[in-house]
Amino acid sequence: MFSFQYPGPQKKIPFTTKITIVIWTFVVLAILSFFAFSFFIIALLVGVVAFAANLFQKHRAPISSNQPDFPKQHYSPNPKEKDNDIIDI
């Protein structure tokens, strides 16, 4: 790639240099967008393949377990400690 030095306030930039800068800018943007679009297409294809593979699998056992939840234990205060409060007003 070329390097460009600014000629100073008195000299004008040649027209060919301006055109070259514009062309290189478009070339770099085209290459960047090509690779970005390629990565997008690859990711999209991988997602479609993973989705299709998941659709055509045989029926699997459900993930949820058949065990019941934790047993419910209701709180009941001890009758001996019923009136044993820390603060009595």
GIZIRA-V529573 format. One record per backbone hydrogen bond with DSSP energy under -0.5 kcal/mol. NH is the residue of the N-H (numbers start at 0). CO is the residue of the C=O. If there is no record, write none. Layout:
{{NH;CO} {NH;CO}}
This chain:
{{17;13} {18;14} {19;15} {20;16} {21;17} {22;18} {23;19} {24;20} {25;21} {26;22} {27;23} {28;24} {29;25} {30;26} {31;27} {32;28} {33;29} {34;30} {35;31} {36;32} {37;33} {38;34} {39;35} {40;36} {41;37} {42;38} {43;39} {44;40} {45;41} {46;42} {47;43} {48;44} {49;45} {50;46} {51;47} {52;48} {53;49} {54;50} {55;51} {56;53} {73;71} {80;77} {81;78} {83;80} {84;82} {87;85} {88;86}}
